[in-house]
Amino acid sequence: MTHTSSQDESCTDLAPTPWEEAGMAWWNGLTEADRRYWCFAATTAVPAEAWQYFKSVTRDDEKSKVVCMT
């Protein structure tokens, strides 16, 4: 017998947590260069992991933008 999920059991309707919302807003506010920097610094291609790394190395009042010198 196979189990079928009802609509009440669906986990696709979960709202993001405040932490996840803040991470999405942070990522969406970054330039492509800033995204590359934070992914490189965190050694990941996963935005959520870059966000976690960013939060671990910055204070809340620091900006997420970086200045690239060429």
Rosetta blueprint (number, residue, H / E / L):
1 M L
2 T L
3 H L
4 T L
5 S L
6 S L
7 Q H
8 D H
9 E H
10 S L
11 C L
12 T L
13 D L
14 L L
15 A L
16 P L
17 T L
18 P H
19 W H
20 E H
21 E H
22 A H
23 G H
24 M H
25 A H
26 W H
27 W H
28 N H
29 G H
30 L L
31 T L
32 E H
33 A H
34 D H
35 R H
36 R H
37 Y H
38 W H
39 C H
40 F H
41 A H
42 A L
43 T L
44 T L
45 A L
46 V L
47 P H
48 A H
49 E H
50 A H
51 W H
52 Q H
53 Y H
54 F H
55 K H
56 S H
57 V H
58 T L
59 R L
60 D L
61 D L
62 E L
63 K L
64 S L
65 K L
66 V L
67 V L
68 C L
69 M L
70 T L
